[in-house]
Amino acid sequence: MKKDIETIDDIQLMVDTFYERVRHDELLSPIFSERIENRWPEHLEKMYRFWQTILLDVHSYSGTPFAPHADMPVNEIHFTTWVKLFTHTVDELFSGPIANEAKRRGTLMAAIFHSKISFINQHSF
């Protein structure tokens, strides 16, 4: 039986597993590789803090999550793929209310980012 997301170790497992899949995904890998380059440890650490703040109510992240994504060359299929990989990762590793909240928040965040990027792309000069 799978356990729920309860600790920073659980967050790190979720984030590391997810981004390992992103790095091997044919659609997402080139975009992330171009943006992150050799700064993966820094990016993963930021993601640990982000998800720890969101899911465990440990306020270790501060920042503006959308800003680095605003000019990314992505569209609906990228976000659909991201959500599918994220949801699959959470479902494979965990089960429970916090795991469900992770999937809900990830899906919501993807929808908001997609909406904002679409708006920016439609209104850029």
BAPALUM-639214 format. One record per residue (C-alpha): chain; residue number from 0; y negated, x, z. Coordinates in steps of 0.05 Angstrom, whole numbers. Last residue first. Example, Ala and Ser with C-alpha at 12.3 -4.5 7.8 and 13.67 -1.06 7.14 Angstrom:
(pado 'A'; 1; (21; 273; 143))
(pado 'A'; 0; (90; 246; 156))
# end
This chain:
(pado 'A'; 124; (-860; 75; -612))
(pado 'A'; 123; (-811; 52; -561))
(pado 'A'; 122; (-804; -22; -546))
(pado 'A'; 121; (-734; -38; -569))
(pado 'A'; 120; (-706; 27; -542))
(pado 'A'; 119; (-739; 17; -474))
(pado 'A'; 118; (-712; -54; -469))
(pado 'A'; 117; (-642; -32; -488))
(pado 'A'; 116; (-646; 24; -436))
(pado 'A'; 115; (-668; -26; -383))
(pado 'A'; 114; (-613; -76; -399))
(pado 'A'; 113; (-559; -23; -403))
(pado 'A'; 112; (-581; 6; -336))
(pado 'A'; 111; (-580; -63; -304))
(pado 'A'; 110; (-511; -81; -332))
(pado 'A'; 109; (-483; -13; -312))
(pado 'A'; 108; (-511; -20; -241))
(pado 'A'; 107; (-480; -89; -235))
(pado 'A'; 106; (-412; -65; -257))
(pado 'A'; 105; (-414; -6; -210))
(pado 'A'; 104; (-438; -50; -153))
(pado 'A'; 103; (-383; -101; -163))
(pado 'A'; 102; (-329; -47; -170))
(pado 'A'; 101; (-353; -11; -108))
(pado 'A'; 100; (-357; -78; -71))
(pado 'A'; 99; (-284; -91; -88))
(pado 'A'; 98; (-265; -23; -61))
(pado 'A'; 97; (-305; -39; 2))
(pado 'A'; 96; (-268; -106; 10))
(pado 'A'; 95; (-199; -78; 0))
(pado 'A'; 94; (-155; -37; -47))
(pado 'A'; 93; (-160; 35; -67))
(pado 'A'; 92; (-137; 90; -116))
(pado 'A'; 91; (-115; 55; -180))
(pado 'A'; 90; (-163; -3; -172))
(pado 'A'; 89; (-222; 44; -161))
(pado 'A'; 88; (-204; 87; -222))
(pado 'A'; 87; (-191; 26; -266))
(pado 'A'; 86; (-259; -4; -246))
(pado 'A'; 85; (-295; 61; -262))
(pado 'A'; 84; (-259; 72; -328))
(pado 'A'; 83; (-272; 0; -351))
(pado 'A'; 82; (-344; 2; -326))
(pado 'A'; 81; (-359; 66; -365))
(pado 'A'; 80; (-325; 40; -428))
(pado 'A'; 79; (-366; -24; -426))
(pado 'A'; 78; (-429; 17; -413))
(pado 'A'; 77; (-416; 62; -472))
(pado 'A'; 76; (-398; 2; -516))
(pado 'A'; 75; (-464; -32; -498))
(pado 'A'; 74; (-509; 25; -520))
(pado 'A'; 73; (-522; 98; -504))
(pado 'A'; 72; (-568; 153; -528))
(pado 'A'; 71; (-596; 170; -459))
(pado 'A'; 70; (-671; 163; -451))
(pado 'A'; 69; (-674; 125; -386))
(pado 'A'; 68; (-612; 156; -354))
(pado 'A'; 67; (-646; 209; -311))
(pado 'A'; 66; (-696; 156; -286))
(pado 'A'; 65; (-645; 103; -267))
(pado 'A'; 64; (-618; 132; -202))
(pado 'A'; 63; (-686; 142; -168))
(pado 'A'; 62; (-677; 186; -108))
(pado 'A'; 61; (-651; 189; -38))
(pado 'A'; 60; (-579; 194; -20))
(pado 'A'; 59; (-550; 210; 49))
(pado 'A'; 58; (-561; 143; 82))
(pado 'A'; 57; (-492; 128; 109))
(pado 'A'; 56; (-482; 54; 96))
(pado 'A'; 55; (-411; 66; 73))
(pado 'A'; 54; (-413; 35; 4))
(pado 'A'; 53; (-483; 46; -24))
(pado 'A'; 52; (-502; 108; 16))
(pado 'A'; 51; (-434; 141; 8))
(pado 'A'; 50; (-437; 122; -66))
(pado 'A'; 49; (-503; 159; -77))
(pado 'A'; 48; (-484; 218; -32))
(pado 'A'; 47; (-419; 230; -69))
(pado 'A'; 46; (-455; 220; -135))
(pado 'A'; 45; (-506; 274; -118))
(pado 'A'; 44; (-450; 322; -100))
(pado 'A'; 43; (-416; 306; -166))
(pado 'A'; 42; (-479; 322; -205))
(pado 'A'; 41; (-491; 388; -169))
(pado 'A'; 40; (-418; 409; -180))
(pado 'A'; 39; (-423; 387; -253))
(pado 'A'; 38; (-485; 428; -269))
(pado 'A'; 37; (-455; 467; -327))
(pado 'A'; 36; (-480; 419; -381))
(pado 'A'; 35; (-500; 355; -345))
(pado 'A'; 34; (-536; 320; -402))
(pado 'A'; 33; (-496; 346; -462))
(pado 'A'; 32; (-430; 343; -425))
(pado 'A'; 31; (-444; 271; -403))
(pado 'A'; 30; (-460; 248; -473))
(pado 'A'; 29; (-402; 285; -505))
(pado 'A'; 28; (-352; 260; -453))
(pado 'A'; 27; (-369; 187; -458))
(pado 'A'; 26; (-338; 167; -525))
(pado 'A'; 25; (-276; 210; -527))
(pado 'A'; 24; (-262; 204; -453))
(pado 'A'; 23; (-237; 269; -422))
(pado 'A'; 22; (-299; 285; -381))
(pado 'A'; 21; (-305; 212; -362))
(pado 'A'; 20; (-234; 214; -334))
(pado 'A'; 19; (-251; 274; -291))
(pado 'A'; 18; (-314; 237; -272))
(pado 'A'; 17; (-273; 179; -244))
(pado 'A'; 16; (-223; 222; -206))
(pado 'A'; 15; (-278; 264; -174))
(pado 'A'; 14; (-320; 203; -156))
(pado 'A'; 13; (-262; 163; -125))
(pado 'A'; 12; (-233; 224; -88))
(pado 'A'; 11; (-302; 243; -63))
(pado 'A'; 10; (-315; 172; -38))
(pado 'A'; 9; (-248; 171; -2))
(pado 'A'; 8; (-264; 238; 31))
(pado 'A'; 7; (-332; 210; 51))
(pado 'A'; 6; (-294; 157; 89))
(pado 'A'; 5; (-271; 84; 87))
(pado 'A'; 4; (-253; 63; 16))
(pado 'A'; 3; (-196; 15; 27))
(pado 'A'; 2; (-123; 34; 33))
(pado 'A'; 1; (-68; 26; -19))
(pado 'A'; 0; (0; 0; 0))
# end
